[in-house]
Amino acid sequence: MKTRTSARNRDRASNRAGAPGGRRERTAPGGGARAGGTAVRDRAPPRPPKPAAPEPPARPTPRVQTVVVPEDHDGQRLDNFLAGRLKGVPRSLVYRICRTGEVRVNGGRAKPDQRLGAGDSVRIPPVRVAEKGDPPVAPAAQATRVEAAVVHEDRDFLVIDKPAGVASHGGSGVSFGAIELLRAARPRETLELAHRLDRDTSGILVLTRRRSALTALQAAIREGRVEKRYLALVQGHLPQARLVVDAPLRKAVLQGGERMVRVDADGKASRSIFTEIERYADASLVEVALETGRTHQIRVHAQHIGHPLAGDEKYGDRDFNKSMRERGLKRLFLHAARFEFELGERVFAFSAPLAPELAEVTGTLQRAGTKGRRA
């Protein structure tokens, strides 16, 4: 009995503790104590919801533009003209809108390399460029490398000895070519490419600093008044000291998207002159003069006459390439050695010696034994 009475007394005491004037348990704001008499810890009041971020201002919707080509753009390539109008648009997109027919010149379809005339009407479709914050920055090391390759500059021209592996301009899979890197290194100058070299070709690349110089030089190129000479290493020995290759070339795109050039009777007239400089055991160093400037012209003409270029993975001979790799060749053996032209009374002649990595290969071949030089 005493045990039951003590239990009832403890219950009464507990009830009195919860009555007004007794010890109270802390409760959470707006709530009571947990079952079992355990105190509930105070919780911080809920945070007010964050205000919605202001929406960015709406960008104007691009519209179709119809632009009349001004006098000072007479003779400019369509792709270069579009690149100047569509700032920030990648070259790959410029080529695509030409290829799909969205760009029209005087109402008709046009290829990227078509030359425009003063007064031509160019239809430019709406083009959106995704905003991704700050524009990409040219890698400092690459810009320094190309800047160090400058071999001549005056008020009209900037000339570099382009290293192999550097594209002439950005495009598919290439963010920065020589022109973009030089523009980054010289932001206050207006630089334009006067012509192009393949990415794997080293040597003389001419850029212009004034619009008048660009149009004058491009006119000279079109009219065949520019002398371009290359050095190349070919398989075997030419049948004669000087060999003229007159074979039309036609571009084709394979199923996988790879671009190839072939000799084709329906292609564009193409003419190269091969002159043997030095013979080695199974190869020859030749100079190639171009009378036309088709895509991959030297490489395809060399393949056509049965003397493909060393290191040419697209048009070359696999066994010959392997043999040249064993002798230290790690790239296409093709070097733009000389670029010469006249503008009015001024004569320009730019030249670059054989790239060091190529000179090492010829040195190795010479030490293995030569079969003499041809005049």
Buried (B, 14 or more C-beta within 10 A) or exposed (E): EEEEEEEEEEEEEEEEEEEEEEEEEEEEEEEEBEEEEEEBEEEEEEEEEEEEEEEEEEEEEEEEEEBEBEEEBBBBBBBBBBBEBBEEBBBEBBBBBBEEEBBBBEEEEBEBEBBBBEEBEBBBBEBEEEEEEEEEEBEEEBBEBBBEBBEBBEEBBBBBBBBBEBBBBBBEEBEBBBBBBBBBBBEEEEBBBBBBBBBBBBBBBBBBBBEEBBBBBBBBBEEEEBBBBBBBBBBBBBEEEBBEBEBBBBBEEEEEEEEBBBBEEEBEEBBBBBBBBBBBEBBBBBBBBBBBBBBBBBBBBBBBBEBBBBBBEBBBBEEBBEBBEEBEBEBBBBBBBBBBBEBEEEEBEBBBEBBEBBEBBBEBBEEEEBEEEBE
